Amino acid sequence: MKNNKEEFGFWAKYKHFASNEILLYVIMIVGIALGIIIFG
């Protein structure tokens, strides 16, 4: 339950920053791409 609240706050910030679902998906894709580049 505690982790759930933290994740909710985390996503709440992103949703507030990018209210559009398209921008949210773009941010997710960019994050995954950066993760691959960093860990790659």
C-alpha positions in Angstrom: 0.0 0.0 0.0 2.8 2.4 0.9 4.5 1.9 -2.5 1.2 2.4 -4.2 0.9 5.9 -2.7 4.4 6.7 -3.8 3.8 5.5 -7.4 0.5 7.5 -7.4 2.3 10.7 -6.5 5.0 9.9 -9.1 2.5 9.5 -11.8 0.4 12.4 -10.6 3.4 14.7 -11.2 3.9 13.3 -14.8 0.2 13.6 -15.5 0.2 17.2 -14.3 3.3 17.9 -16.4 1.9 16.1 -19.4 -1.8 16.0 -19.2 -2.1 14.7 -22.8 -1.9 10.9 -23.0 0.2 11.2 -26.2 2.9 13.2 -24.3 2.7 10.6 -21.5 3.4 7.8 -23.9 6.2 9.8 -25.5 7.8 10.3 -22.1 7.6 6.6 -21.4 9.1 5.7 -24.8 11.9 8.2 -24.3 12.6 6.9 -20.8 12.8 3.3 -22.1 15.1 4.4 -24.9 17.4 6.3 -22.4 17.4 3.2 -20.2 18.5 1.0 -23.1 21.3 3.5 -24.1 22.5 3.8 -20.5 22.4 0.1 -19.7 23.4 -0.8 -23.2 
